[in-house]
Every structure is written in structure tokens, then in C-alpha cells.
């Protein structure tokens, strides 16, 4: 049995999303894996850093690029609990990401809503991995916000 499956890495991304939830951030988590090794991990920190660009994907990309000493992630996979927004998808294009795996679709702000292709042409996309768990965490967060 292969330990390093898309489900394994998505569970790691969900751990990051849980940290965001506990910090009062929109609960999105991301990990970057290269050759079955996590080389970057992050969760949303827009409130903590007072930075609208501090999305989980952006922070994980930076961590992975620093680890590799390269601006390209062409042999890497990004696992993220929620479909990336257009800003993050644009960043994924520039790093020439090999593979994107996301859990829940973002029907309001996801990059796939754009009519123009955003990701790099060579990026493989897999969606729906642990989508129920990913969506449940986001829905719980916004339900909590509405009840306050």
C-alpha cells in the first residue's frame, strides 16, 4: 500500500485548515509535496498578518520555493482544501506547478469560474479529494460567524 496518496496529503492540508479555523481565519489549508515529501505547509493568515494576499496557497508556495531555492515548482503538487481563487491560481501558473489537488469547490470565488484558462498548461488538476470534510469545515466557520 502506498502511504503517500492524494488522500494522505489532503489530510495534512486539513490539519492546516483546522489551525486556521482555531485562529478565526477562513479555514483553508495547503501543503506542497515534492517526491512524496512535504516541503511547504500553511493555512490562511489574512487576519493575523493584515494581508489580503496571505492565502494558504500563497504562503505554502513561498515556503516550498524557499525550501527548494527555486521559483519553480514544476515537480511539485499543491494540496489545498478549497479550490484556489483567481489570485492563487495565477501564482500557481507562474510557479509552473506540476499538479493541483483540491478538496471542495469554491462556487463563489474559485478560479474555475473564469472563462480564461489561468493555470499553467502542463498543470494536472484533481478535484474532490476529501471534499465533504473540506466543505464541512468552511461551512462550520461561516455558520459560526453568522451566529455571532
Protein Blocks (a to p, Z undefined) as FASTA:
>chain_A
ZZbafklmmmmmmmmmmmmmmnopacddddddeehiafbdcddfklmnopaklcfklmmm
mmmmmmnopabfflbccddfbdcdfklmmmmmmnopabdcdfbdcfklgmklpmbdfbdf
klccdehiaklmmmmmmmmmmmmmmmZZ
